[in-house]
């Protein structure tokens, strides 16, 4: 059975029953989503890796301490911890947030990269850089919803839980984020391919 076919709840129960490999499977199953959401806030892969590890240390401590109660909401809970740790780091470092992806793997428009065509790769890299710069100009609430939806691939329900707002508020913030991005593109007369 593939790791993606096993529910988080089943993996957690197996871990609590003493199967250490179940926790490893949980981490592998969600690493990309969690790591990317951290990376998009801190803009540093080494820091993101450290925060990712710290997130799971906190997760393990909470689970082992018997304080985890939301069995069916594992990923939103972990994403909330990861996001809070990333924001705490960002506030402490007082750096400007530059929204970046993980080694070019994140692509807002889901463009496929053609490895052999260097010109296409350069154009794509510039487009991604421009989109990240525009996203960085959005208000924090809009930027957060956009990142969690487009880059972390979370549902609006999960986003609402993580950001402690209603689903309608999360949807509204996404709508405003997209409208503001369109305005910025028009103002700057950009042509994103």
Secondary structure, DSSP 4 states (H G I P E B T S, - for coil): --GGGS-HHHHHHHHHTT-HHHHHHHHHHHHHHHHHHHHHHH--HHHHHHHHHHHHHHHHHHHHTT----GGGHHHHHHHHHHHHHHHHHHHHTPPP----STT---TT-PPP-TT-HHHHHHHHHHHHHHHHHHHTS-HHHHHHHIIIIIS---HHHHHHHHTS-HHHHHHHHHHHHHHHHHHHHHTT----
